[in-house]
Amino acid sequence: MGARKFPASIAKVLDLARDMSAGFETNPGVYPAPPVNGADLEILITTYMEKRDAVVDIRAQLNQAQEAKEEAREALEADMKRDLRYAENTVHYDDGKLQLIGWSGRHPATALPSPGQVRELTSPDRGDGWIELTWKAPEDGGKVTAYQVLRRTLGEETWTLAAMALEPEARVENQEQGKKFEFCVVAVNKAGDGLESNIVTAGL
């Protein structure tokens, strides 16, 4: 072909095909023997358009069939649910009787377990009046809602709450200079508290 590019869109292809067909038919002196004459190009154009229209019709039918399928599914599910409600109420959610129709009774709600034990508590950094703590989340137990950072003076028995954290890290502020503390972390959720983490000793 010459410098002009063959069209990419089908609309332009059809326009060019019609121009070629008409040009070959009306200018036999210029183009006495084209490989595909104007009449044959017209046949090819008509054939393409018939096939294109057939695809459009099939797509429309497919869309209608898809809509009909979804309507049938919704009707099936709605009537099944009506029957299941009837069955549940009739046998008072008796699991054995409901299994006769492939269904089952209500399962008791699973209680949320308390979190597991916080892991690998460390104190990687400290500064003017603060001590940094990091740890790893529990590997087991229920989902953690928050972490309690507990502190006590070295040698004492009783823990006090030093901070709360949502992420596995905390900076405990207002720490006394020259005093050593012990820290541990406990994961908590609505079900309760997890086990205390390992203890770390830190001071400023």
Summary of the structure (lengths in Angstrom):
residues: 204
radius of gyration: 39.4
end to end distance: 84.3
largest distance: 113.8
contacts: 494
relative contact order: 0.11
helix: 38%
strand: 25%
